[in-house]
Amino acid sequence: MSLWEKLKKGLSEGLQAATDKTSEYTRIGRIKIDVLALEKEIEEKLIELGGRVYHIAVEKNIFTIESDKEIRQLLADVKKLEEELKTYEEELKRIREDDGMK
């Protein structure tokens, strides 16, 4: 194999490796954006939940919130979002482990 062919092969392999890494980092970036969006949505739901609990407890002087339909729905929403967040975090962990990243 001539020097030119070796150089050409080396550049081709290097370019392919760079392309693979770029694709992987793009995928990780997208997952991180999804994680941040879910965290923000969870925070908003918790704020809404706190407001609702305050309204029931203080303004209506009711201290049993289990029967409030809106509170039960907010709790279910938060739980679902946390499960989705866990799925994304596990995927990120798997990608990093597959690539030997920290």
HELIX and SHEET records of a PDB file:
HELIX    1   1 LEU A    3  TYR A   54  1                                  52    
HELIX    2   2 HIS A   55  GLU A   59  3                                   5    
HELIX    3   3 LYS A   69  ASP A   99  1                                  31    
END                                                                             
